[in-house]
Amino acid sequence: MATRVYLSNISPLWPRARQEEALRAAIEGYPKSVSVLADWLTPQERRAHRATALTARVALLRPTARRGGTERIVVASLAVFAWSEGDVLKHLTAAAARGATVQVLDAGLEIGPGSGAEALHQAVEAFAAARKRQVETERGRTGAMISARKREDRARTAAESIRAAWARRDIKTHDLLVHAGITLNTAKRYLGSRPIAQKARDASVKRQAGYLKAKQ
């Protein structure tokens, strides 16, 4: 039975490296031992969710007059194979029309030309589970990014609250950091080196004193 492999970058949960790791584990001699088709879309194409953008998938499932049962199509997950549940059913049906058996590694499924409604139901459930994991992961990443930005904003505000004192010499560094509730590294990140800030202030004060003296 001829084996063809399909990869794509439409699922953030399944980057290329993860797909290839699963495929190497499942297929002896991968990738040289099989025919590999892949769709690597741009961010704009992924957001559009157009079936026609998956040109390699179109080629993979193109109708054929060849006798069925002689082809196996392997995907790491249905999450890289289709955009939606309807898309899954449509293209599994197209594979069946070619006489191909689709092997889904993460779900442990094989859907062949003779598979009934139960197999298709399992495929849809597997796809829905993969999509749910993807949504949860994306939400987690978004939440983490928002939390990180909030922490960054709080740290910046705290550092700015001691900017004037940072350049003076009458308060110890430790006391300033305790007052602001930040670490020395955080203070340096937003305010720069304290000795440099102090020298700059000293020079400014000296220039100002000279200017006032000259005016008298």
C-alpha positions in Angstrom: 0.0 0.0 0.0 1.5 3.4 -1.0 1.8 5.8 1.8 1.4 9.6 1.5 1.9 12.0 4.4 0.2 15.4 4.8 1.4 18.3 7.0 0.3 21.9 7.4 0.8 24.8 9.7 -2.9 25.6 10.3 -2.8 24.5 13.9 -0.6 26.3 16.5 -0.6 23.1 18.6 1.0 21.2 15.8 4.1 23.0 14.6 6.2 21.3 11.9 8.7 19.8 14.4 6.0 18.2 16.4 4.3 16.7 13.4 7.5 15.3 12.0 8.4 13.8 15.4 5.0 11.9 15.4 5.5 10.9 11.8 9.0 9.6 12.3 7.8 7.5 15.3 4.9 6.0 13.2 6.5 5.5 9.8 9.8 3.6 9.3 12.2 5.6 7.1 10.2 8.8 7.2 10.4 11.1 5.2 12.4 9.3 2.5 10.1 6.2 2.6 6.9 8.1 1.7 5.5 10.8 -0.5 5.1 14.1 1.5 2.7 16.9 0.7 2.5 20.0 2.8 0.8 23.4 3.1 2.7 26.2 4.8 0.4 29.2 4.8 1.1 32.8 5.6 -0.6 34.3 8.7 -3.1 36.1 6.5 -4.0 32.9 4.8 -4.4 31.1 8.1 -6.8 33.8 9.3 -8.9 33.5 6.2 -9.6 29.8 6.7 -10.0 29.2 2.9 -10.1 25.6 1.9 -8.6 26.5 -1.5 -5.5 27.8 0.2 -4.6 24.2 1.1 -3.3 23.5 -2.4 -1.3 20.4 -1.3 -4.4 18.9 0.3 -6.3 19.5 -3.0 -3.6 17.5 -4.8 -3.6 14.9 -2.1 -7.4 14.2 -2.5 -7.8 14.8 -6.2 -10.2 12.2 -7.7 -8.6 9.2 -9.4 -9.8 6.3 -11.5 -7.3 4.0 -9.8 -8.6 1.0 -8.0 -9.2 1.7 -4.3 -7.6 0.3 -1.2 -4.1 0.8 -2.3 -3.3 4.1 -0.6 -2.7 5.3 3.0 -2.8 8.9 4.0 -1.1 9.7 7.3 -1.6 12.9 9.3 -0.3 13.7 12.8 -3.7 15.2 13.8 -6.9 16.1 12.1 -6.2 19.6 13.4 -3.7 20.0 10.6 -5.9 18.4 8.0 -9.0 20.6 8.2 -10.4 23.9 9.3 -13.7 22.8 10.7 -15.8 19.7 11.5 -17.6 20.1 8.2 -14.3 20.4 6.4 -13.1 17.2 8.1 -16.2 15.2 6.9 -15.9 16.6 3.4 -12.3 15.7 2.9 -12.5 12.3 4.7 -15.2 11.6 2.2 -13.0 12.7 -0.6 -10.2 10.4 0.7 -12.7 7.5 0.8 -13.7 8.3 -2.8 -10.1 7.8 -3.8 -10.1 4.5 -2.0 -7.6 5.8 0.6 -7.4 5.1 4.3 -6.7 8.1 6.5 -4.5 7.3 9.5 -4.7 9.9 12.3 -1.8 9.5 14.7 -2.8 11.5 17.7 -6.3 9.9 17.9 -5.3 6.4 16.9 -7.9 6.3 14.1 -8.0 4.8 10.7 -10.8 5.9 8.4 -11.0 3.8 5.2 -13.4 3.5 2.3 -15.5 1.0 4.1 -15.7 2.8 7.4 -19.2 3.6 8.6 -20.8 6.4 10.4 -19.3 5.5 13.7 -15.7 6.0 12.4 -16.7 9.4 10.9 -18.3 10.3 14.3 -15.1 9.4 16.0 -13.1 11.5 13.6 -15.3 14.5 14.2 -15.0 14.0 18.0 -11.2 13.7 17.6 -11.1 16.9 15.6 -13.3 18.7 18.1 -11.1 17.6 20.9 -8.0 18.9 19.1 -9.7 22.2 18.4 -10.7 22.5 22.0 -7.1 22.0 23.1 -6.0 24.6 20.6 -8.5 27.2 21.8 -7.5 26.5 25.4 -3.8 26.8 24.6 -4.4 30.1 22.7 -6.4 31.5 25.6 -3.7 30.5 28.0 -1.1 32.2 25.9 -3.2 35.4 25.5 -3.8 35.4 29.3 -0.1 35.0 30.0 0.8 37.8 27.6 -1.8 40.1 29.3 -0.5 39.2 32.7 3.1 39.9 31.6 2.1 43.3 30.2 0.4 44.2 33.4 3.4 43.2 35.5 5.6 45.2 33.2 3.4 48.2 33.5 3.4 47.9 37.3 7.1 47.6 37.4 7.6 50.6 35.1 5.2 52.8 37.2 7.0 51.7 40.4 10.4 52.6 39.0 9.2 56.0 37.7 8.0 56.8 41.2 11.6 56.9 42.4 13.2 58.4 39.3 13.9 61.8 41.0 15.3 60.2 44.1 17.3 57.7 42.0 19.6 60.5 41.0 20.1 61.9 44.5 22.6 60.8 47.1 20.7 61.3 50.3 18.7 58.0 50.2 20.2 54.5 50.2 19.5 52.3 47.2 18.1 49.6 49.4 15.6 52.0 50.9 14.5 53.2 47.5 13.9 49.7 46.2 11.9 48.7 49.3 9.8 51.9 48.9 9.1 51.1 45.3 8.7 47.4 45.8 11.0 46.5 43.0 14.4 44.7 42.5 17.7 46.4 41.6 17.6 44.8 38.2 14.1 46.3 37.5 15.2 49.7 38.7 18.3 49.5 36.4 16.1 48.4 33.4 13.9 51.5 33.6 16.1 54.1 35.3 19.6 53.1 34.2 22.7 52.8 36.4 22.3 54.8 39.7 25.9 56.1 39.8 25.5 57.4 36.2 22.2 59.1 37.1 23.9 60.6 40.2 26.8 61.9 38.3 24.5 63.4 35.7 22.5 65.2 38.4 25.7 66.4 40.1 26.9 67.9 36.9 23.5 69.5 36.3 23.4 71.0 39.8 27.0 72.3 39.3 26.1 73.9 36.0 23.0 75.5 37.5 25.0 76.8 40.5 27.6 78.3 38.1 24.8 79.9 36.0 23.3 81.5 39.1 26.7 82.7 40.3 27.4 84.3 37.0 24.1 86.2 37.1 24.9 87.7 40.5 
